[in-house]
Amino acid sequence: MLSSTPEAEWSPTEAGWMLALAEYEASLCENCGHPLDETLTTEAEDWQALPPVRCAVCTRTAMQMDEYADVKSKNPQPHPHMQALRWRVVRKPKRR
C-alpha cells in the first residue's frame, strides 16, 4: 500500500518572503512606483519632473503597432482584440 504526505507549497521562510514582498508592493504607488509614505506626505512642488527619455525598444514597438493598425484599418475586417497581441523586438545584427 502506497501512502503520501502532502508537502506545503512554500516553506515558512518562503511564505514569509512572499508576504514581505506583497506588503512592500502594496506600499508603492501603482502609477509611478515611488513609496507612498514619501509621495502622500509631500506637495507636488517638492518633486521635480525630469525630461523624458526615449526607449528605442518601446519606440520601435509603438511604430510597429501603428503600422499594423493602419494596415488593418484599411481591411474591411479589422483584427479583433488588438490588446491581446504581444509584440516582440529583437536587436538587428550589427553591420560590419
C-alpha positions as CSV (number, residue, x, y, z in Angstrom):
1,M,0.0,0.0,0.0
2,L,1.3,3.4,-1.0
3,S,0.8,6.5,1.1
4,S,1.9,10.0,0.7
5,T,2.1,13.1,2.8
6,P,1.2,16.4,1.1
7,E,4.0,18.8,1.2
8,A,3.5,22.5,1.7
9,E,3.9,24.6,-1.4
10,W,6.2,27.0,0.4
11,S,8.3,26.6,3.5
12,P,7.7,29.1,6.3
13,T,10.7,31.1,5.2
14,E,9.4,31.3,1.6
15,A,5.9,32.2,2.8
16,G,7.5,35.0,4.9
17,W,9.4,36.3,1.8
18,M,6.2,36.3,-0.2
19,L,4.2,38.1,2.5
20,A,7.0,40.7,2.8
21,L,7.0,41.2,-1.0
22,A,3.3,41.7,-1.1
23,E,3.5,44.2,1.8
24,Y,6.3,46.0,0.0
25,E,4.4,46.2,-3.3
26,A,1.3,47.4,-1.5
27,S,3.4,50.3,-0.1
28,L,4.2,51.7,-3.6
29,C,2.2,54.0,-5.9
30,E,0.6,51.8,-8.6
31,N,1.3,54.5,-11.2
32,C,4.9,55.8,-10.5
33,G,6.2,53.1,-8.2
34,H,7.5,55.5,-5.6
35,P,6.9,54.8,-1.9
36,L,3.5,56.1,-0.8
37,D,4.9,57.2,2.6
38,E,7.0,59.7,0.7
39,T,4.6,60.8,-2.0
40,L,1.4,61.1,0.0
41,T,3.0,63.4,2.6
42,T,4.7,65.9,0.4
43,E,3.4,68.6,-2.0
44,A,3.8,68.4,-5.8
45,E,6.2,71.3,-5.5
46,D,8.6,69.1,-3.6
47,W,9.2,67.0,-6.7
48,Q,10.9,67.9,-10.0
49,A,9.8,66.2,-13.2
50,L,12.8,65.3,-15.4
51,P,12.7,65.5,-19.2
52,P,11.5,62.2,-20.8
53,V,13.9,59.7,-22.2
54,R,13.0,57.5,-25.1
55,C,13.4,53.8,-25.0
56,A,14.4,52.5,-28.5
57,V,12.6,49.2,-28.0
58,C,9.3,50.8,-26.9
59,T,9.6,53.3,-29.8
60,R,10.0,50.5,-32.3
61,T,7.2,48.6,-30.8
62,A,4.9,51.6,-31.0
63,M,5.9,52.2,-34.6
64,Q,5.1,48.6,-35.5
65,M,1.8,48.8,-33.7
66,D,0.9,51.9,-35.6
67,E,1.8,50.3,-38.9
68,Y,-0.1,47.2,-38.1
69,A,-3.2,49.1,-37.0
70,D,-3.1,51.3,-40.2
71,V,-2.9,48.3,-42.5
72,K,-5.8,46.6,-40.6
73,S,-7.9,49.8,-40.6
74,K,-7.9,49.5,-44.5
75,N,-9.1,45.9,-44.2
76,P,-12.9,45.5,-44.1
77,Q,-12.5,43.1,-41.2
78,P,-10.0,44.7,-38.8
79,H,-8.1,42.5,-36.5
80,P,-10.1,41.8,-33.3
81,H,-8.7,42.1,-29.8
82,M,-5.6,44.2,-30.7
83,Q,-4.9,44.5,-26.9
84,A,-4.3,40.7,-26.8
85,L,-1.4,40.9,-29.3
86,R,2.1,40.6,-27.8
87,W,4.8,42.4,-29.6
88,R,8.5,41.3,-29.7
89,V,11.5,43.3,-30.5
90,V,15.0,41.9,-31.2
91,R,18.2,43.7,-31.9
92,K,19.3,43.8,-35.5
93,P,22.6,42.3,-36.3
94,K,25.4,44.9,-36.3
95,R,26.7,45.9,-39.7
96,R,30.3,45.2,-40.5
